[in-house]
Amino acid sequence: MQGPQDAADQWHNDLTHNPDRRGFLRNLGGGLILASGLLPFEIANAAPRRELTMFNTHTGERVQLCYFRDGQYSAEACQRLNRLLRDFRSGEVHPIDPKLYDLVYAVQTELGQRGQVEIISGYRSPATNEKLRKGSTGVAKRSLHMQGQALDIRLSGVDTARVRDAALALKAGGVGYYKKSDFIHVDTGRVRRW
């Protein structure tokens, strides 16, 4: 006799190894999202427990943690993420908008991927931002990186164009695509793209 866990394991096995069923469920899920009136961002972030694995490409630091559970953000997890996402040039730590973690979590949910998030840039101090602006035309004077509201990321093993498309589909903030440098920018500002 098959128990509840055996049935769940069999369902998961069928789902991950049967592309026809996956496609059906993905389309069914899309229909439910449309019927509910909720955006994919809201659906992803209805999860009662949210985890991220992040790797800072400049410092070599990696964290894997649950940042949201039981209806609230974990203060300890957010402090660890603030440290990971510090301005690696100056060492300054700044509070990061927790909605940014939700945005990254939603992008991964949209892609069906829970791998490592590679951090290219997190918080930037005003001095760092100004220095970068002097050397590049692609750095905004009022960058949301200085407010802890932006990340430059890539997802390990996922084509960056797919990551961009998933972020755009969420309609949850700004999305910039840097094909040559192989990363995307996401932020919790107004919805826009470049």
C-alpha positions as CSV (number, residue, x, y, z in Angstrom):
1,M,0.0,0.0,0.0
2,Q,1.3,3.4,-0.9
3,G,1.4,6.1,1.8
4,P,0.9,9.8,1.4
5,Q,4.7,10.5,1.1
6,D,5.1,7.7,-1.5
7,A,2.2,9.3,-3.5
8,A,3.8,12.7,-3.3
9,D,7.2,11.3,-4.3
10,Q,5.6,9.5,-7.3
11,W,3.8,12.7,-8.4
12,H,7.0,14.7,-8.1
13,N,8.9,12.0,-10.1
14,D,6.2,12.1,-12.8
15,L,6.2,15.9,-12.9
16,T,10.0,16.2,-13.3
17,H,10.4,13.4,-15.7
18,N,7.4,13.7,-18.0
19,P,7.6,16.9,-20.1
20,D,4.0,16.5,-21.3
21,R,2.6,16.6,-17.8
22,R,5.0,19.5,-16.9
23,G,3.7,21.5,-19.9
24,F,0.1,20.7,-19.0
25,L,0.6,21.8,-15.4
26,R,2.5,24.9,-16.4
27,N,-0.4,25.9,-18.8
28,L,-2.9,25.0,-16.1
29,G,-1.0,27.1,-13.6
30,G,-1.0,30.0,-16.1
31,G,-4.8,29.7,-16.4
32,L,-5.2,29.7,-12.7
33,I,-3.1,32.8,-12.4
34,L,-5.2,34.6,-15.0
35,A,-8.4,33.4,-13.4
36,S,-7.3,34.5,-9.9
37,G,-6.3,38.0,-11.2
38,L,-2.9,37.6,-9.4
39,L,0.4,38.3,-11.1
40,P,3.1,35.7,-11.1
41,F,5.1,37.8,-8.6
42,E,2.2,37.6,-6.1
43,I,1.7,33.8,-6.7
44,A,5.4,33.0,-6.1
45,N,5.5,35.1,-3.0
46,A,2.4,33.5,-1.5
47,A,4.9,30.7,-0.4
48,P,4.9,30.4,3.4
49,R,8.7,29.6,3.3
50,R,11.2,31.2,1.0
51,E,14.8,30.2,0.6
52,L,17.7,31.6,-1.4
53,T,21.2,30.5,-2.2
54,M,23.4,33.5,-3.1
55,F,27.1,33.6,-4.1
56,N,29.0,36.9,-4.2
57,T,31.2,36.7,-7.3
58,H,33.7,39.3,-5.9
59,T,34.2,38.1,-2.3
60,G,33.6,34.3,-2.9
61,E,31.1,34.2,0.0
62,R,28.0,32.0,-0.3
63,V,24.9,31.8,1.9
64,Q,22.0,29.4,1.7
65,L,19.2,30.4,4.0
66,C,15.5,30.7,4.6
67,Y,14.8,34.4,4.6
68,F,10.9,34.3,5.1
69,R,8.8,32.0,7.1
70,D,5.7,32.0,9.2
71,G,4.5,35.2,7.6
72,Q,7.6,37.3,8.3
73,Y,11.1,38.1,7.2
74,S,13.8,36.6,9.3
75,A,15.9,39.4,10.9
76,E,18.9,37.2,11.2
77,A,18.7,36.0,7.6
78,C,18.2,39.6,6.3
79,Q,21.3,40.7,8.3
80,R,23.4,37.9,6.7
81,L,22.1,38.9,3.3
82,N,22.9,42.6,4.0
83,R,26.5,41.6,4.8
84,L,26.8,39.4,1.7
85,L,25.4,42.2,-0.5
86,R,27.6,44.9,0.9
87,D,29.7,47.3,-1.2
88,F,32.7,45.0,-1.7
89,R,34.9,47.9,-2.6
90,S,34.4,49.9,0.6
91,G,33.1,47.2,2.9
92,E,30.0,49.3,3.8
93,V,26.9,47.3,4.8
94,H,23.5,48.8,4.1
95,P,20.0,47.4,4.6
96,I,18.6,45.7,1.5
97,D,14.9,46.0,0.6
98,P,13.5,42.5,1.5
99,K,11.2,42.8,-1.5
100,L,14.3,42.5,-3.6
101,Y,14.7,39.0,-2.2
102,D,11.1,38.3,-3.1
103,L,11.8,39.5,-6.6
104,V,14.7,37.1,-7.0
105,Y,12.7,34.3,-5.5
106,A,9.9,35.0,-7.9
107,V,12.2,35.0,-10.9
108,Q,13.5,31.6,-9.8
109,T,10.0,30.3,-9.3
110,E,9.0,31.6,-12.8
111,L,11.9,29.6,-14.2
112,G,11.4,26.5,-12.0
113,Q,14.9,26.9,-10.8
114,R,16.2,27.0,-7.2
115,G,20.0,27.0,-7.9
116,Q,22.6,29.5,-7.0
117,V,22.0,33.3,-7.5
118,E,25.3,34.9,-8.6
119,I,25.7,38.4,-7.3
120,I,27.6,40.8,-9.5
121,S,26.6,43.9,-7.6
122,G,24.5,44.6,-4.5
123,Y,24.7,47.7,-2.4
124,R,26.9,50.5,-3.7
125,S,27.9,53.4,-1.5
126,P,27.5,56.9,-3.1
127,A,31.3,57.2,-3.4
128,T,31.5,53.8,-5.2
129,N,28.6,54.7,-7.5
130,E,30.2,58.0,-8.4
131,K,33.5,56.3,-9.2
132,L,31.8,53.8,-11.4
133,R,29.8,56.6,-13.1
134,K,33.0,58.3,-14.1
135,G,34.2,55.1,-15.8
136,S,31.0,54.0,-17.5
137,T,27.9,55.4,-19.2
138,G,25.8,52.6,-17.8
139,V,25.7,53.7,-14.2
140,A,22.8,55.9,-13.1
141,K,23.5,59.0,-11.0
142,R,20.6,58.1,-8.6
143,S,21.2,54.3,-8.8
144,L,18.8,52.2,-6.7
145,H,21.9,50.2,-5.7
146,M,22.7,53.1,-3.3
147,Q,19.3,52.6,-1.6
148,G,19.6,48.8,-1.3
149,Q,16.9,48.4,-3.8
150,A,18.8,46.8,-6.8
151,L,20.9,43.8,-7.6
152,D,22.9,42.7,-10.6
153,I,22.6,39.0,-10.9
154,R,22.8,35.8,-13.0
155,L,21.5,32.4,-12.2
156,S,24.0,29.5,-12.4
157,G,23.3,27.3,-15.4
158,V,20.4,29.5,-16.8
159,D,20.7,31.5,-20.0
160,T,20.7,35.2,-18.9
161,A,18.1,36.1,-21.6
162,R,15.7,33.6,-20.0
163,V,16.3,35.2,-16.6
164,R,15.6,38.7,-18.1
165,D,12.3,37.4,-19.7
166,A,11.2,35.9,-16.4
167,A,12.0,39.1,-14.5
168,L,10.1,41.1,-17.1
169,A,7.1,38.8,-16.9
170,L,6.8,39.6,-13.2
171,K,6.2,43.3,-13.8
172,A,7.5,43.9,-10.3
173,G,10.3,46.5,-10.8
174,G,13.0,47.6,-13.2
175,V,14.9,45.1,-15.4
176,G,18.1,45.8,-17.3
177,Y,19.8,43.3,-19.6
178,Y,23.5,43.4,-20.1
179,K,24.1,40.7,-22.7
180,K,27.8,41.4,-23.2
181,S,28.6,41.2,-19.4
182,D,26.1,38.3,-18.9
183,F,24.0,39.6,-16.1
184,I,20.6,41.3,-15.5
185,H,19.8,44.2,-13.2
186,V,16.6,43.9,-11.1
187,D,15.2,46.5,-8.7
188,T,12.2,47.3,-6.6
189,G,11.6,50.7,-8.3
190,R,9.0,51.5,-10.9
191,V,8.4,49.0,-13.7
192,R,10.7,49.7,-16.6
193,R,13.2,48.0,-18.9
194,W,16.4,48.7,-20.7
